[in-house]
Amino acid sequence: MTDKIKIFTIGDHPLSPSGVGSQTKYIIEGMLKTGKYQFISFGGAIKHHDHHPQKTEEWDEDWIIWPVDGYGNAEMIRSILHQQKPDILWFMTDPRFWGWLWEIENEIRAMVPMVYYHVWDNYPVPMYNRINYLSNDHVACISKLTYDIVQKAAPEVGSSYIPHAVDGDIFTPLPPTATAELRVKHRLEDKFVCFWNNRNARRKQSGSLIYWFKAFLDKVGHDKAVLLMHTDVGDVHGQDLEAIIQALGLTNGEVLFSRDKVSPEDLAAIYNMADVTINIADAEGFGLATLESLSCGTPIMVTLTGGLQDQITDGTDHFGVGIEPTSKAIIGSQEVPYIYEDRISEEEFVKGLTTLYEMGHEARVELGAKGREFTEKSFNFETFIHTWDKLFERIHTEEGSWETRKTRKTYEMRTF
């Protein structure tokens, strides 16, 4: 027996490089270092060759990862709950993935509280999500926009603003000499380097980025700048980026692709080599790459949408260029009836990139230094881990689990 708080997590595999995976790992490792927790994790969203439980060398029995297809299913949840008897169920990502889980919340919450780390991209307030929010004991929100949405859609549910964090010891500015050597090594010493680190998917606007970057090159000169895209050029959910650069004649090194997975340290080196990191997605829950960039002291250029708005400014200073959407179209589906899709224009893109280009190297370094200071203050690991620790302790104390679970009224009486 142990008096440690046992938490069951569901989401992307916590050892995978996705944003959801990395943030899950950060939370788990941060909690384990306190010595007060144990974790069981369903590691999903990737293809597995082996579904046997996994352990890490450092944490052994305190952290067991079960590889699952998708995110698991109701029977698997029931099995883990009764076998492992966790104190809290924690899960993260877009609510569209969790309908099946909320369908059995009456079973789960009779035994343990549910804590949802919520990702949502934009307004209008999605009242169709209200029933989902009501199915949790607490909703933690990755952006100020998400927090405002939960407060308006389901004010009776406990919620809090807990933004993502980055490891400032890995994503850190390199000495100028080291950065210069890297640029020489990769033959980028005389280029204005624009970095794009995203999945090649529709909402990320990868095709528009290349087209508009050509318009920027037409203005400043094709030998003056390079666009480095760290992505899967053949992603089935995205565009054929090779075909686009061929069609535009950008075949002389104007656009370069980084196709392989790289370590966080190597990724940090790329951010340091860059003059600006770009994200012009039409919807973005948070946008981890731009935060990593700021942590490395490299300015950003972003669409003012979703969680990107939390990064570009502290309310007084700006740490790059934020572009107001030129259009806000209501789009949707049967599952998501309505949501804004924020699109910027080619004109504003070129204008913003030109501003960063023309300010010169020293001004960009100064801008990046302010961005680094901002991330250290607002998105640091210490605050991130402390906030989650206090939340888990409070939920465990106030809500209980199993024999100590607070009685929940699962029905209401109405007079007609």
Secondary structure, DSSP 4 states (H G I P E B T S, - for coil): ---SEEEEEEEE-TTSSSHHHHHHHHHHHHHHTTTSEEEEEEEESS--S--S-EE-TTTGGGEEEEE-STT--HHHHHHHHHHH--SEEEEEE-GGG-HHHHTTHHHHTTTS-EEEEE-----S--GGGHHHHTTSSEEEESSHHHHHHHHHH-TTSEEEE------TTTS-PPPHHHHHHHHHHTT-TTSEEEEEES---GGGTHHHHHHHHHHHHHHH-TTSEEEEEES-TT-TTS--HHHHHHHHT--SSSEEEE-S---HHHHHHHHHH-SEEEE--S--S--HHHHHHHHTT--EEEES-TTHHHHHBSSS-BSEEEE--SEEEEE--SSS--EEEEE--HHHHHHHHHHHHHT-HHHHHHHHHHHHHHHHHHS-HHHHHHHHHHHHHHHHHHH--GGGPPP---------
